[in-house]
Amino acid sequence: LEKENLLDEKRDALANLRRTITSGTKEVESKSVELSKQDVVLEELKKSIDTKLKDRTTLAETRNVQWGELSKVQAQVSDAKDTSRKAYSTLRKIMPRNTAMGLDSLKRILAEEGITEGTHYFGPVMDNITLVEDKFQTAVEVSAQNALFHVIVDTDATAARLMKRLEKDRLGRVTFLPLNRLNSNTNSNYPESRDVVPLLQTCLRYDKRLSRAMEHVFGQKLLADSVEAASTWSVRCNVDAVTLDGDLCSRKGALSGGYVDLSKSRLKANIDMKSSQENLRTFEAEEKNMRNRNKKTDIEISNVMSEVQRLKAQKVDLERTLTRMDEDISTQKTRQESKKKQAHTMEVEGVPPLERDIVSLDHQVKLLEEEVGTDLCETLTKEEKSLLQQLKATQAELKSNVEHQTQTLEEVSIERQRLQSLLEDNLMKRKRELEEDGAEALKSHSRRRSKDGKEQPAARVAQSQRKENLVQVQRELEEAIQNTEVVEERLAEAKEIDAALRRELNEGKKELESFRTEDGKISKYLEDAQKKDEKLMNKRSLCVTQRELHSRRIQELGTLPPSSALKKHKGLSISNLMRELERINKKLKGYSHVNKKAFDQFVNFNEQREDLLKRKDEVDGGADKVKELIESLDRQKDEAINRTFRGVSAHFKDVFKELVPNGAGELIMRTSLDEDEDLDEAEVVRRRQNPSVSRYRGVGIKVRFSPVGENYIMSQLSGGQKSLVAMALIFAIQRCDPAPFYLFDELDQALDSSYRKAVAGLIQRQANSDENPTQFICSTFRPELVAISDNCYGISHQDKVSNILSLSKRDALSFIANLMNEEEAVGEVSSLATSKATAAKKKEATNSRKRKAIESADDDEGRKTIAAA
């Protein structure tokens, strides 16, 4: 009965294990399905990351391309800016300086005054006209001349406002054309002739609102096809006529023309400036658009990178989750395997022995039941009966021992299985936790026991013995685990090495096979190449032989006839050609005394002659271009010299007028025409309009110091007057080509007080000029320069050493006044002597004044005043 109960328990335990295994298998399968789903999600994340990275790479390449295009556009913008600056500088150089300043200032004044462009202000004439054809450029420019820079406005009130600002701020000079004040000069009686046409209607396109201004500038202009027609019709119609080459016939009879330097064309310079500014605006707009596109691309790249980082973070989290799920599945599989082993052990070792025991016991029961009722003791002796009794007792004892041992064996087997399952499932992973928990439990238990104090000595000894056994078992278990791990690691390394070596061996075999195949192909290719080489060498030797043979035949033939003669024999066969060659050779034998190389020499010499003629033409063309360049440079040099002289001459008149209000002065260029007395006055006037620099002989000056009277040359002037003229020339040059500063030493020494005051006023105006301010450093002993100076310094001299002392204007004027008093005293004493003594004493007084300027009244220390304006 106990066996049957035990068998039932075994079967129940086995059924429970099988159910546990089945449920665990289902759980593992569900987790595996979930793991596969997560793997799919992970793959999709990886694909998304790869796609985003590809997008980022594409965007980066696009950005690099955009950067390259942006750098090109920036270079184009820089070139356009340089071109615009050069075009503007060229236009500034062509137009008058004051006009250029005025036009530049008008742009700022318009914004400040609130004048609307296109309504009240229309700009210069050249900005409002368009040539019908480029060939009219020279004619339009010559006919308009500086009127191209005249500014068109709507009314005279607008012009007055702008002129007032220009005069107030000294910003240059501009001529205005107010539309309300201009009269329509439309000449309805233009001549009907093929020789002349109206310039305005033929050559120009313009806004009809500006018709009055255009008629004012170009209305009285005709375009003629020749100088003769221009001269005829200008006199006949009382208008100006101009040709396409720029020859102008004035209505007053004057005729001007000649070479026109197109490089200094006002219209061309203005067109170039407009086109360069338009190109600059186009390139700047393109640069702006490209910068915006670069910004958008950068934003897209930043968005893609943030999305990539987010996806990577999701990928890392998912990989961690998958790792945990994989570990859980592995753990559950390990548990399932251990439970399967336990179930198999129970099926093989637990249940069958019990069933066999039950079967044997049932058989024994049947035998015993059959033997029930039979008397076995009747045939036995007393000894046998006693022996039987002993055997029965021994049997009963053995049976009880067997049952006890069987039960013990079953308990030990169950305990063994339980311990083995525990060892396989939990001990390897939770060893350290169990050790720590066991140590803490032992400590707490020992503390409780020590507190209670009731533990018996024998129990203590047993407990200590069990502790020692437990420590020894744990130590052995750790050593076994370590040895197992070492062996497993070595085994894994050996397997990896073996797998790597096997892979290398397979790869080596594959590579060897490929090399062998390649070697066979190369060997076959070499054999074919050697055969081809042999064929080519044979063919080459044959061709060389034929070439030598044909070369000899050509040399024997001499000079070949022209291609036209060869065409006659083109259709003949080789045999016919050979017969014809023999016939020709027989004829040639009759001319054996003739030089056969003469024709070849003639051809060679003719080619050399043609080459030399071509080189001569090239050299002649280069010489003509050099001469043209020299002439152009000479013209530019002459124009520069004449322009500079005219500028200095004009400024000399203005400066001399400022210094001597009642006088006048002029610069005269002396030429060889002044020495030629054979020329009439008209020829002299015509040549002086455009003189050549080679005729210049020097510069003369004529001045007068009163409103009426004759002019004086330099040799007729006194010392003070010469100083005044020299200063006027210096200031005229300064206005033409300003310098940053000027240094004068006693420039007012020989001047009267009125002239000294005029010079001081001129220096003050020039120093404080808004247009070209200049610094002046002057040494003086007169009060006029000191009065207008900004800073005053005194130069002292003591012990052969000079020192600079800063003086106030009051001290400097006081020092100058003392000096002048001493000079007047010296002058009164010297006036009582003779003229010779007077001159000597004046010289001595001058030296005394200079010495007194060096010596002071207190400590023999001299001072010299320097005024800086």
VOVEXSE-181298 format. One line per 10 residues: for each residue x, y, z of C-alpha. Coordinates in steps of 0.05 Angstrom, whole numbers. Layout:
BEGIN
X,Y,Z | ...
% end
This chain:
BEGIN
0,0,0 | 57,47,16 | 89,30,-51 | 25,47,-87 | 19,114,-49 | 91,130,-66 | 79,111,-139 | 18,157,-141 | 60,213,-111 | 114,202,-163
63,202,-219 | 31,266,-192 | 99,299,-188 | 115,276,-258 | 48,303,-284 | 61,369,-249 | 131,373,-281 | 102,359,-349 | 49,413,-341 | 103,461,-316
146,443,-376 | 88,454,-424 | 69,522,-394 | 142,542,-393 | 150,522,-466 | 90,563,-485 | 117,623,-447 | 185,615,-481 | 150,611,-549 | 109,674,-534
172,710,-512 | 209,686,-574 | 152,713,-618 | 155,779,-581 | 231,778,-589 | 224,767,-664 | 174,825,-668 | 223,870,-631 | 278,847,-678 | 235,869,-736
224,936,-703 | 300,941,-690 | 314,927,-764 | 264,980,-784 | 299,1029,-737 | 366,1012,-768 | 338,1022,-838 | 308,1089,-816 | 375,1110,-786 | 412,1089,-850
361,1127,-892 | 369,1189,-849 | 445,1184,-852 | 441,1178,-928 | 396,1239,-929 | 446,1275,-885 | 503,1256,-931 | 464,1279,-992 | 448,1345,-957 | 521,1353,-937
542,1342,-1009 | 489,1391,-1032 | 515,1441,-980 | 586,1432,-1004 | 564,1444,-1076 | 525,1506,-1053 | 587,1531,-1015 | 628,1523,-1079 | 575,1560,-1119 | 571,1613,-1065
647,1624,-1066 | 643,1631,-1142 | 586,1682,-1136 | 625,1719,-1082 | 685,1723,-1129 | 638,1749,-1183 | 610,1800,-1135 | 680,1822,-1117 | 699,1828,-1190 | 635,1865,-1204
650,1914,-1147 | 720,1925,-1175 | 692,1935,-1245 | 639,1984,-1218 | 692,2023,-1179 | 737,2026,-1240 | 679,2049,-1284 | 659,2102,-1234 | 731,2125,-1227 | 737,2129,-1302
674,2171,-1307 | 698,2216,-1250 | 764,2228,-1286 | 728,2248,-1351 | 679,2298,-1322 | 699,2364,-1290 | 719,2359,-1217 | 667,2408,-1189 | 612,2375,-1231 | 632,2306,-1205
630,2331,-1133 | 562,2364,-1145 | 531,2301,-1176 | 557,2258,-1119 | 529,2307,-1067 | 461,2310,-1100 | 446,2238,-1082 | 453,2254,-1008 | 417,2321,-1014 | 357,2288,-1048
348,2241,-990 | 355,2297,-939 | 308,2345,-975 | 256,2291,-990 | 257,2303,-1065 | 228,2246,-1105 | 269,2218,-1163 | 229,2209,-1227 | 178,2262,-1207 | 217,2324,-1186
288,2302,-1201 | 306,2265,-1266 | 383,2263,-1262 | 436,2282,-1313 | 420,2285,-1387 | 465,2225,-1403 | 424,2181,-1355 | 360,2197,-1392 | 381,2183,-1464 | 392,2118,-1502
429,2113,-1567 | 391,2083,-1626 | 456,2054,-1652 | 527,2053,-1623 | 555,2088,-1685 | 520,2153,-1662 | 560,2155,-1597 | 616,2202,-1620 | 568,2250,-1655 | 521,2255,-1595
579,2265,-1546 | 614,2318,-1588 | 549,2356,-1600 | 528,2356,-1526 | 597,2360,-1494 | 590,2380,-1420 | 515,2388,-1428 | 511,2313,-1416 | 524,2327,-1343 | 468,2379,-1337
415,2358,-1287 | 341,2357,-1307 | 290,2379,-1254 | 216,2394,-1257 | 215,2467,-1235 | 262,2524,-1220 | 241,2520,-1146 | 271,2450,-1142 | 334,2475,-1177 | 338,2534,-1128
332,2487,-1067 | 388,2442,-1093 | 433,2500,-1113 | 424,2532,-1045 | 448,2468,-1011 | 507,2462,-1058 | 528,2534,-1046 | 517,2529,-971 | 558,2466,-961 | 608,2482,-1017
594,2415,-1051 | 611,2432,-1123 | 577,2463,-1184 | 520,2434,-1225 | 479,2463,-1283 | 404,2451,-1276 | 352,2447,-1332 | 283,2464,-1301 | 229,2438,-1348 | 180,2494,-1332
231,2548,-1354 | 256,2515,-1418 | 225,2537,-1484 | 210,2486,-1537 | 262,2496,-1591 | 231,2447,-1640 | 254,2470,-1709 | 200,2448,-1757 | 241,2474,-1815 | 295,2420,-1814
326,2415,-1883 | 299,2359,-1926 | 364,2331,-1952 | 399,2265,-1954 | 462,2296,-1928 | 436,2317,-1860 | 383,2293,-1811 | 359,2319,-1743 | 405,2291,-1689 | 351,2287,-1636
301,2248,-1677 | 352,2202,-1711 | 402,2183,-1657 | 366,2185,-1590 | 309,2153,-1551 | 284,2188,-1488 | 224,2198,-1442 | 173,2245,-1475 | 165,2282,-1409 | 236,2308,-1418
225,2333,-1489 | 240,2405,-1471 | 306,2389,-1439 | 327,2345,-1498 | 306,2398,-1548 | 345,2449,-1508 | 408,2407,-1513 | 401,2372,-1580 | 346,2411,-1616 | 394,2456,-1656
438,2398,-1678 | 442,2363,-1746 | 477,2298,-1763 | 515,2304,-1829 | 547,2250,-1871 | 609,2293,-1887 | 646,2354,-1864 | 627,2392,-1928 | 553,2379,-1917 | 559,2398,-1843
593,2464,-1861 | 542,2480,-1914 | 479,2466,-1875 | 504,2495,-1809 | 511,2564,-1843 | 448,2556,-1884 | 402,2534,-1825 | 438,2570,-1769 | 448,2506,-1730 | 506,2463,-1708
523,2403,-1752 | 565,2344,-1732 | 590,2283,-1770 | 594,2211,-1745 | 669,2220,-1736 | 658,2278,-1687 | 675,2337,-1733 | 632,2395,-1709 | 613,2456,-1751 | 586,2511,-1707
531,2558,-1729 | 580,2615,-1718 | 628,2587,-1769 | 679,2552,-1725 | 700,2482,-1745 | 729,2432,-1695 | 748,2360,-1703 | 805,2311,-1709 | 823,2250,-1669 | 771,2228,-1617
797,2184,-1560 | 741,2133,-1550 | 773,2108,-1486 | 753,2175,-1454 | 682,2175,-1480 | 632,2202,-1429 | 574,2162,-1456 | 614,2098,-1459 | 639,2108,-1388 | 568,2121,-1364
541,2059,-1400 | 598,2017,-1372 | 583,2043,-1302 | 508,2027,-1309 | 521,1958,-1336 | 572,1943,-1281 | 523,1968,-1228 | 468,1925,-1258 | 514,1864,-1258 | 533,1879,-1186
460,1882,-1165 | 446,1817,-1202 | 505,1781,-1169 | 487,1809,-1100 | 415,1784,-1108 | 442,1716,-1129 | 490,1715,-1070 | 432,1732,-1023 | 389,1676,-1052 | 446,1626,-1046
459,1647,-973 | 385,1634,-959 | 389,1566,-992 | 451,1550,-951 | 414,1569,-888 | 355,1524,-907 | 403,1467,-921 | 437,1476,-854 | 369,1475,-819 | 350,1411,-856
417,1379,-836 | 406,1398,-764 | 335,1369,-765 | 361,1304,-797 | 417,1298,-745 | 368,1309,-687 | 322,1256,-717 | 382,1209,-724 | 401,1220,-651 | 329,1206,-630
327,1142,-670 | 394,1120,-643 | 370,1131,-572 | 308,1088,-588 | 354,1036,-619 | 398,1033,-557 | 336,1025,-512 | 307,971,-556 | 374,934,-558 | 376,935,-482
304,908,-479 | 321,854,-529 | 383,835,-489 | 342,827,-426 | 288,787,-462 | 342,742,-493 | 372,731,-424 | 303,714,-395 | 289,665,-451 | 357,632,-441
344,626,-366 | 275,596,-378 | 303,548,-429 | 356,527,-379 | 302,515,-327 | 260,477,-377 | 319,433,-394 | 332,419,-320 | 258,403,-309 | 259,357,-370
320,322,-342 | 285,315,-275 | 222,288,-309 | 263,240,-350 | 300,217,-288 | 234,207,-252 | 206,168,-311 | 268,125,-317 | 292,117,-246 | 233,134,-201
169,104,-228 | 193,39,-262 | 228,10,-200 | 165,23,-159 | 122,-10,-212 | 168,-70,-214 | 168,-74,-138 | 92,-71,-137 | 88,-125,-191 | 136,-170,-152
99,-158,-88 | 33,-175,-121 | 64,-239,-146 | 89,-256,-77 | 20,-241,-49 | -11,-290,-97 | 39,-344,-79 | 29,-333,-6 | -46,-334,-15 | -39,-401,-51
4,-429,5 | -46,-407,58 | -75,-468,92 | -19,-516,79 | 19,-544,137 | 93,-540,126 | 119,-560,193 | 96,-632,196 | 153,-661,155 | 207,-620,189
251,-641,246 | 258,-601,309 | 325,-573,287 | 295,-553,220 | 236,-522,255 | 280,-482,301 | 322,-462,241 | 259,-442,204 | 237,-399,262 | 305,-365,263
302,-355,188 | 232,-326,193 | 256,-277,245 | 317,-261,204 | 273,-252,142 | 226,-205,179 | 285,-165,204 | 316,-162,134 | 250,-142,104 | 244,-85,154
317,-66,139 | 304,-69,64 | 242,-26,70 | 279,24,113 | 339,27,65 | 292,32,5 | 256,90,37 | 323,122,55 | 347,111,-17 | 285,144,-45
291,202,2 | 365,210,-16 | 348,206,-91 | 294,258,-84 | 340,302,-44 | 395,290,-95 | 349,311,-153 | 326,371,-114 | 397,392,-99 | 419,380,-170
361,422,-197 | 377,476,-146 | 451,474,-166 | 437,477,-240 | 382,530,-237 | 402,579,-183 | 469,564,-151 | 513,589,-208 | 476,656,-212 | 460,668,-139
523,640,-107 | 547,707,-80 | 477,726,-56 | 469,660,-20 | 539,666,11 | 523,736,36 | 454,715,61 | 483,652,94 | 538,693,127 | 488,744,153
442,688,177 | 499,653,213 | 519,718,246 | 449,733,268 | 439,662,292 | 504,663,331 | 484,729,362 | 417,701,383 | 450,639,411 | 501,680,449
446,723,477 | 404,664,499 | 463,628,530 | 423,564,533 | 459,525,477 | 490,460,501 | 564,445,490 | 549,385,446 | 503,425,401 | 557,479,396
608,428,375 | 561,398,323 | 544,466,297 | 617,486,290 | 631,419,256 | 575,432,207 | 601,503,194 | 670,475,179 | 641,423,133 | 599,476,99
659,522,89 | 700,464,61 | 644,443,14 | 635,515,-9 | 710,520,-21 | 711,456,-61 | 649,480,-99 | 683,546,-117 | 746,511,-139 | 705,463,-182
667,522,-212 | 731,560,-227 | 763,499,-258 | 701,488,-300 | 701,561,-323 | 775,557,-341 | 765,493,-379 | 704,521,-415 | 742,585,-433 | 801,545,-460
754,500,-498 | 718,561,-528 | 785,592,-547 | 808,527,-578 | 743,522,-617 | 750,594,-641 | 822,583,-661 | 803,518,-696 | 745,553,-733 | 791,612,-752
844,564,-778 | 793,525,-817 | 766,589,-848 | 837,611,-865 | 851,543,-895 | 788,546,-938 | 803,617,-959 | 875,596,-976 | 849,538,-1018 | 801,583,-1054
855,635,-1066 | 903,581,-1090 | 850,556,-1139 | 838,627,-1164 | 913,638,-1172 | 920,574,-1210 | 862,593,-1256 | 891,663,-1266 | 960,633,-1279 | 931,588,-1333
897,648,-1365 | 960,689,-1363 | 1002,632,-1392 | 953,625,-1449 | 952,700,-1459 | 1029,702,-1461 | 1031,646,-1512 | 981,684,-1556 | 1020,749,-1546 | 1085,715,-1566
1053,688,-1629 | 1024,756,-1646 | 1092,788,-1631 | 1127,741,-1678 | 1076,755,-1732 | 1083,830,-1722 | 1159,827,-1723 | 1157,789,-1788 | 1108,839,-1816 | 1150,897,-1791
1214,870,-1824 | 1175,861,-1889 | 1148,932,-1885 | 1217,960,-1870 | 1245,925,-1931 | 1189,951,-1975 | 1198,1021,-1946 | 1272,1021,-1963 | 1257,996,-2033 | 1205,1049,-2045
1250,1103,-2016 | 1305,1084,-2065 | 1256,1087,-2122 | 1230,1155,-2100 | 1301,1181,-2095 | 1315,1155,-2165 | 1252,1189,-2190 | 1273,1257,-2163 | 1221,1311,-2152 | 1150,1286,-2156
1102,1320,-2205 | 1041,1358,-2179 | 978,1320,-2160 | 941,1342,-2223 | 993,1304,-2266 | 987,1242,-2222 | 912,1238,-2233 | 925,1219,-2307 | 959,1154,-2285 | 912,1138,-2228
870,1087,-2267 | 929,1049,-2299 | 949,980,-2277 | 1017,964,-2247 | 1044,933,-2311 | 1023,994,-2352 | 1054,1040,-2300 | 1119,1001,-2303 | 1121,1006,-2380 | 1106,1080,-2374
1161,1087,-2323 | 1212,1053,-2369 | 1192,1098,-2426 | 1200,1160,-2383 | 1267,1137,-2357 | 1292,1128,-2428 | 1272,1199,-2444 | 1305,1224,-2380 | 1371,1195,-2401 | 1374,1249,-2454
1373,1301,-2398 | 1427,1269,-2355 | 1470,1332,-2358 | 1415,1375,-2326 | 1417,1389,-2251 | 1360,1348,-2223 | 1360,1383,-2156 | 1348,1452,-2186 | 1272,1446,-2180 | 1277,1422,-2108
1323,1480,-2091 | 1275,1528,-2125 | 1216,1502,-2084 | 1256,1507,-2019 | 1280,1577,-2034 | 1210,1599,-2053 | 1182,1573,-1987 | 1237,1609,-1949 | 1222,1673,-1987 | 1148,1668,-1970
1164,1657,-1896 | 1210,1717,-1895 | 1157,1760,-1929 | 1106,1739,-1877 | 1155,1755,-1821 | 1169,1823,-1853 | 1094,1838,-1856 | 1088,1818,-1782 | 1147,1862,-1763 | 1120,1920,-1804
1052,1912,-1770 | 1085,1911,-1702 | 1125,1973,-1719 | 1061,2009,-1741 | 1027,1989,-1676 | 1088,2014,-1636 | 1086,2080,-1674 | 1011,2086,-1660 | 1024,2071,-1587 | 1080,2124,-1585
1035,2174,-1618 | 978,2158,-1570 | 1025,2165,-1510 | 1051,2231,-1538 | 980,2256,-1546 | 963,2235,-1475 | 1026,2268,-1450 | 1011,2333,-1487 | 939,2332,-1462 | 962,2320,-1390
1013,2377,-1394 | 963,2425,-1426 | 908,2405,-1376 | 956,2415,-1318 | 979,2483,-1345 | 908,2507,-1356 | 889,2485,-1285 | 949,2520,-1254 | 937,2582,-1297 | 864,2587,-1276
881,2578,-1203 | 938,2629,-1209 | 888,2681,-1233 | 841,2666,-1175 | 896,2665,-1122 | 929,2729,-1148 | 860,2762,-1148 | 851,2742,-1075 | 920,2769,-1056 | 915,2833,-1098
841,2850,-1105 | 855,2909,-1151 | 906,2872,-1194 | 908,2814,-1242 | 958,2761,-1262 | 964,2706,-1313 | 1012,2650,-1334 | 1035,2649,-1406 | 1064,2588,-1441 | 1120,2610,-1487
1126,2569,-1550 | 1168,2569,-1613 | 1111,2606,-1648 | 1131,2668,-1609 | 1199,2665,-1643 | 1171,2652,-1713 | 1156,2721,-1742 | 1137,2695,-1812 | 1068,2667,-1791 | 1006,2709,-1795
963,2722,-1735 | 907,2673,-1755 | 956,2616,-1762 | 987,2632,-1695 | 918,2632,-1662 | 900,2565,-1694 | 965,2532,-1672 | 960,2559,-1602 | 892,2525,-1592 | 925,2456,-1593
999,2468,-1585 | 1049,2412,-1584 | 1093,2402,-1523 | 1154,2400,-1567 | 1142,2474,-1583 | 1142,2496,-1510 | 1200,2540,-1490 | 1180,2561,-1419 | 1128,2594,-1375 | 1121,2669,-1367
1083,2710,-1316 | 1049,2777,-1327 | 1018,2815,-1269 | 992,2884,-1252 | 978,2912,-1183 | 927,2966,-1202 | 860,2964,-1238 | 890,3000,-1298 | 960,3002,-1325 | 1008,2959,-1361
1028,2887,-1342 | 1096,2872,-1314 | 1140,2812,-1322 | 1180,2782,-1265 | 1244,2819,-1280 | 1208,2886,-1271 | 1181,2870,-1202 | 1210,2888,-1134 | 1230,2837,-1082 | 1165,2839,-1044
1124,2835,-1109 | 1165,2775,-1132 | 1152,2741,-1065 | 1077,2754,-1073 | 1077,2726,-1144 | 1117,2665,-1121 | 1067,2652,-1065 | 1009,2659,-1114 | 1042,2607,-1159 | 1053,2560,-1099
980,2565,-1077 | 956,2555,-1149 | 997,2491,-1153 | 970,2470,-1085 | 898,2479,-1109 | 912,2439,-1172 | 950,2383,-1136 | 939,2390,-1060 | 994,2370,-1011 | 982,2349,-939
1023,2405,-908 | 1069,2465,-926 | 1129,2494,-889 | 1146,2568,-899 | 1204,2606,-869 | 1189,2681,-861 | 1147,2684,-924 | 1120,2752,-904 | 1188,2784,-892 | 1188,2827,-955
1113,2841,-957 | 1074,2903,-937 | 1022,2899,-882 | 963,2897,-931 | 995,2840,-970 | 1014,2805,-905 | 941,2808,-884 | 918,2781,-952 | 968,2723,-947 | 946,2708,-877
873,2708,-898 | 888,2662,-957 | 926,2613,-912 | 869,2613,-862 | 817,2598,-915 | 859,2543,-946 | 874,2511,-878 | 800,2510,-859 | 774,2490,-928 | 721,2435,-928
743,2409,-995 | 819,2405,-987 | 842,2425,-918 | 918,2433,-912 | 966,2445,-854 | 1013,2505,-856 | 1075,2513,-813 | 1105,2583,-818 | 1161,2620,-782 | 1149,2695,-777
1165,2760,-741 | 1099,2794,-761 | 1033,2794,-724 | 986,2777,-783 | 1004,2703,-787 | 1006,2697,-711 | 936,2727,-706 | 905,2672,-750 | 946,2613,-725 | 919,2555,-684
983,2541,-645 | 1044,2583,-630 | 1114,2559,-611 | 1177,2596,-593 | 1247,2573,-611 | 1299,2591,-560 | 1374,2585,-569 | 1422,2580,-510 | 1490,2548,-504 | 1486,2527,-577
1424,2486,-562 | 1354,2501,-591 | 1291,2488,-551 | 1217,2491,-569 | 1170,2528,-522 | 1094,2528,-529 | 1067,2600,-527 | 998,2628,-521 | 974,2674,-577 | 976,2734,-529
1050,2721,-511 | 1068,2711,-583 | 1035,2776,-605 | 1068,2813,-547 | 1136,2786,-568 | 1123,2807,-640 | 1101,2877,-618 | 1166,2888,-578 | 1206,2866,-638 | 1169,2915,-684
1179,2972,-634 | 1253,2959,-633 | 1254,2956,-709 | 1218,3023,-715 | 1266,3055,-667 | 1325,3030,-707 | 1291,3057,-770 | 1283,3128,-742 | 1356,3132,-722 | 1381,3106,-788
1339,3157,-829 | 1386,3215,-806 | 1447,3188,-842 | 1465,3189,-915 | 1436,3141,-965 | 1498,3098,-963 | 1499,3098,-887 | 1424,3086,-888 | 1432,3023,-928 | 1488,3000,-883
1449,3014,-821 | 1387,2981,-849 | 1427,2919,-859 | 1456,2926,-790 | 1386,2939,-761 | 1360,2876,-795 | 1417,2836,-766 | 1406,2869,-698 | 1332,2851,-703 | 1348,2779,-717
1399,2778,-661 | 1348,2809,-614 | 1298,2757,-636 | 1348,2705,-613 | 1366,2741,-547 | 1316,2754,-492 | 1316,2814,-446 | 1321,2774,-382 | 1372,2719,-389 | 1401,2727,-460
1355,2672,-485 | 1325,2683,-556 | 1257,2664,-583 | 1232,2655,-653 | 1157,2649,-664 | 1128,2592,-706 | 1055,2597,-723 | 1020,2533,-743 | 954,2539,-780
% end
